[in-house]
């Protein structure tokens, strides 16, 4: 609410607005409609009285929280949103109370009614807030002059990594990025068949096949411009994803970025052939390979992963989103506590929830240009979804049943010592 108030209402309206005061106190209330000439719905009780009395110590255009409200935010993994006031305040009927502010990256001070409507003064956060802030509104553009928080820097790094991979994806289809409105029905239907994410898991994902001619004709990825709109949407999406990570000791956005860095490094090793890089990871372009023997190697090396940028993008994307909204406790504990998600998913609870949330966000209208960079056909859309599902599900390494399943799949894929290899065999190995 505070972000909407500060950044979405036009300045000429804000400049003449009265000094709004927001107070939040949490607890039980009684609700009812007062009768009479001016009948209205109203809330009653100590909770409402306390919130009203907190108004006397609030500040214009800031959201003032009680300890109870702050504790609820902390329990929800949103402790980074709050900062305690420097001293306690006196609240009638309650005495001295420790209260809190809902913290933002940048606070905007609004002119009182009657001031110059063309000027809106901004005050920056204090040094203490700047050092401790985890960027509670990551969707705002980065203020280069004022520096960046740790989360903002990680977002920018992920934008760069995924942006380069998108260049490779687009180059693999000849630089084509067209409107994908015709895929809207398919986008809405994926993952909506009544099953769970784990139900979508498959032991074999067919990889897209490229031949030597495809690789020889492929444009240099560095020559591809994904466009300002798509890049802005990528940054916005990753900022939203960062905000969906909870403030856990381990399963947090920093951890996801570390995993992403490891996956990126792993892929650069996979795509190396005889000391030469195929250009997808190094962004050097296919021209760095100067004969058909090397091109043949690129087609077959890594069971097809080498020549398929969409697979590489999907794996790195999965690393970024694999712990979204993770509660910080094992799946077994979630099942023991009978949480809502545990009742829905039964197994791989946190992993399935992460896929659902990240996918639903990606499918929203505001990311249409980003999706058009990722895929242009229904087959690539469905393959991208399958790659994400399989990759994130593989991060559940604790479940014994899933461990046994992975071992059996490995044996089925690599125990065959026959020198001949079918396309199906290669896809099975590439999927693992």
N, C-alpha and C positions, 0 to 999 in steps of 0.2 A: 504494500500500500504506500509506504513511504517513497519507494523508488518511483512508482507511478506518479505520485504527487509532484516529486521534484523534477522529473525529467520528461514527462509526457504532456503536462499541461502547458499550453503556449505561454511564453513569458509575459505577453501583454495582459493575460488574465492573472497570472501569479502576482504581477507587480501591484495589482489593486486588491489582492486578496487580504482578508483580515488575518491576524496572527493566529493560525490554527494551533491548538494544543491537543496532543494525543496522549492519553494515559491508558495503560493496560494492566488490569489486575485479574487474576484467574480464580475461579471458584464457583460455587453453586449460586443460582439466581432463581427468583420466582418471576414468571412472566404472566401478563394479563392485559386486557383491554380496559382502559378507563372509560366509563360511560359519561355522557353529558353532551353539551353542545359541541365540544371539541374532543370527541372520543379519539383515542390513540392507543397504539400498542406500546407497552412500557415494561422495563425490567426493574425488579425491586430486590432489595436485600443488602447484606453487608458488603458483598463483592462490589456492587454498584456504588455504594456509599464511599468505599475506600478509593475506588477509581476516581470518583468525583473530587474527593479531597486531595488526591495526589496532584490534581490540576494546579493547585496553588503553588507547587514547587517545580512545575514543568517549565519548559522553554519553548518558544514559538517554533513550529515546524520540525519538532523532534518527537520521536515516539518514546515515551517514558514507561519503563517496565518495573513491576514489583519483583521481589525475589521469587515468588511462586511462578510468575510468568517466565522469568529468566531460567528457572530450574526446568520448566517444561521444555523450553527450547534446547537446553543443554542435553536433556534426556533424549531428545529427538536427533542428537548429533549436530545441532546447529549452534553450539556454544560460541563459534567464531562470530556470530551475528551480534553479540552483546558485549558491552563494556561497562563495568561498575562506575557509578558516580564517585567522585573523589572523596565525598563526605556524606554522612547520613542526612536524611531530611526529616523534618517533623511533620507528621500527618495526624490531624485531629482525630482523636479516638483511638489511635494506634501508637502514638509516641514516636520515637526515633526509628526510622526505617532505612535499610540499605536498599537503594533502588538502582536502576540500570538504564542505559540508553541503548536503543537499537542502532547498531553501528553501520555506517556506510563507508565506501572508499573515499568519497568526497562529499562533504556537506555543503549544501547551498543555502546561503542566507538570503531571505526574501525581503524586499523593501516593504515597509508598512503601507497601508492604504494612504493615497494622497501624494506619494512620492513620484519621481520621474518614471513614467511607464517604459522608457526606452533603456533603462539601466537595471540590470539585475546583478547584484554584487555576489561574488562567490568567495567563500573562505575555505581554505584547505584544512585537512585534518591535522591534528597536532603531531609532533614527531613521535610521541608515544603510540598514538593510534596508527601512524604509518608503519611503524616497525612491527606492530602486533597484528595488523589487519590481514585477514586471509582473503580479502577481496570478496565481500559479500554480494557485490553485483558485478559479475564478470562479463556480463553482456555489454557493458559500457565500453566504448573505445578506449584504448590505452592512452593515458596522458604521458607522452614521451618526455615532456619537460620536467614532470614531477617524479619520474622514475617508476618502477614497476614492482609489484609484490612478487613473492616467490611463485604463487599460483599463476599470476599473469605471465611471468616468464616461461613457466611450463606450458601454458596454453600456446604461447607464441612458438615455442619449440615444436610442439605437436602440429601446429598449423604448417610449419615449414616442412616437417617430415611427410605428413599426409598430402600436402600440396604438391610436392615433387612426385609422389607416387601417382597422384591424379594426372599429372603431366604424362607419365608413362602409360597409364590406362588409356588416355585420350589418343596418344600417339599410336597405340596398338590398333586402334580402329580408324586410322587415317586422319585424325584430327577432328572427327565429327562430334559435335555437341548440338543436338537438336532438341526441341521441346518434346517432353515425354508425357504430355497430358493424356495421350491415348493409353498409357499404362496405369492410369489412376485406379481402374477397377482391380487390376492385378495387385497393385500396391495395397489396396484396402483389404483384399482377400487373404493375403499371406499371413499365416499365424492366427487366422480367425476361424479355423475349422472345428473348434471345440476341444482340441487336444492341448497338450502342454508343449513347451519348447523342446523338452527332452524327447518327446514323441517324434519330433522331426529329425532326430539324429539318424544318420545313414552311414554305413561302413564304407561306401564308395561314392565319391563325388566325381562325376565326369568332368575332366579338365578340358578347356578349349584347346583345340589343336591348331598349331601354327606350322607352316612349312617354311622352307628356306626362302621362297619367294616373298612370303609375308615379312620375314625379318629383313631381307635385303631392301624392301621398299618402305620400311617403317621410318617415319620421321624422327628426327632427333627430339627427345623429350624436352630439351632446353628451349626448343623453338616454339613450344606449345604455351599459349597464354590461357589459363583457365578462366580469366575474366575477373573483374573487380567484384561483381555481384556474387559469384560462386565463392571467391576467397573470403568475402565478408560473411557469407553464410557458414563457411567452414569454421571461421573464427568464432562466430556466434554459437554454433553447435558445440564446439569444444568447450567454450566458456560455460554453456549450460550443463554439459557433462561434468565439468569440474565442480560446479555447484551442487550436483546431485551426489557427489561423493561425501560420505560422512567424515566427521573428524575423529577417525579411528587412529590407533597407534600404528597399525600396519596397513589395513585395507583402505588406503586413502589415495588421493589423486597423485601424490608424489610417488607412491608405490606403482601405480598404473603407468606413470611416465618412465620409471626405471625398467619395468617389464617391456615397455615399448622400445626403449633404447636397446635392450638385449635382443629383442626380436628383429629389430632393424639390423643389428650387427650380424645375427645369424643368417638373415636373408642375403646380406652382401657376401657371406662366405659360400652360400649355396650357389649363387649365380656366377662364381668365378670358374673359369675353364682354362686350364693350362697357363695360368698366370695372367690371362686376359679377362677383363670384366666385360660383360655383355652390354653395359651402358645403362641398364635399368636402375641399378642401385647407385652407380657413380654419375649418372646423368651425362654420360659422354656420347651416347648415341650409337646406333648400330654401325656407323662408319668405322668405328674402332676395330671391327672384325673385318678382315680383308680377303677372306677366301671362303669357299663353300664348305670346306672341311670344318672350319670353326663354326659356321652357321649350322651345320648338321649337329655339332656338339651342343649348341645352344637349344636346339629343338628338343633334344632327348635328355640333356643333363638335368638331374633333379626330378626325373619322372614328369617333366612338363612344366614344373613350377617356374623354371628359369625363363621360359618364353611367355609366361602369362602374368602380366602386371596386375590384373584384377585379383588373382589369387594372392599376390603379395600385398596389395592394398587391403584386402579383407583380413589377412592375418594381423597386420599392424593395427588396423581399425579395431579388431577384436581385443588386442592388448590394451588399447586405450579405454575401452568400455567394460572390461571383463569384471570389474568389482564395483560398478555403479550401485549406490545405495546399500553397499554391504554393511550389515549391522555390527561387524567386528567380532562375531562369535561363530563357532563352527556350525555346519548344517545340523549335526547331531543335537546340538543344544537348542537350535530353533525347533526341531521336531519334538524335543522333550518339553519345551515351553508351549508347544501347540500354537505357534504364532499363525496369523492369518495366511502368510505366504507358505508356511509349512503345510497347512491344511490344503492349499491349492496345488502345490507342486510335488509334495511327498519326498522326492529325491532331488539332489543338486539344487536346493532351494534358493540360495543366494545367487548362483550362476544363472538360473532360469529367470529370476527377477531382473537381473542386470540386462539380459538380452531383451526382455520385454520393454523395459523402460527406455533403453537406448534406441531400440528400433522404433518404438512409437514416436519418440521425439524426432528421429530422422524422417519419418513419414509425414510430419506436419507440413502444412502449406508453405511455411516460410523458408523451407529448405529445398524447394523444387529445383533450383539451379544447381545446387550441390549434388542432388541425386542424378541430375542429367549428366554430370561429369562422371559419375560412378558407373552408370549403365544406360544403355540406349534401347535395349531389347528386353522382352519378358524373360527370355532364357538367361540372360546375364543377371537380371534382377533376382531370379530364383536361385541361380548359382551363387550369387553374392550372399543371399540370405542363408543358404545351406552352409557356405564356408564359415560365416559368422557363428551360426549355431554350433557346428562341430568344433570350432576352435575354442569358443568360450566354455562349452561343456567339458572339453579336455582339461580345463583348469581345476576341475574337481578331482583332486588326486587322493582324497581320503577314503571315499566310498569303496568298500571292498568289492562289491558286486561290479562296479564300473572298472575297477582295477583288473578284475578277472576278464572282463569283456575286452579291455584293451590288449591284454596279453594274448588272448585267443585271436584277436584281429592281427596282431603282430606276427604270430606264428603262421596264420593263414597267408599272410602277404609275403613273408621272407623265408619260410621254411622250404619252399620249392626251389630246388637247385638246378632246375632245367634251364639251359642257356636261352631257350626261346621265351619270349615275353609278349603277351597280348596287350592290347590297349586297356582291357579291363584290369589286367594285373598291374599295369603302370598306374592307373587311377587309384587302385586300392593302396598301393605303396605311397603315392603322393598324398592321399587323404590322411594316412597315418603321420 
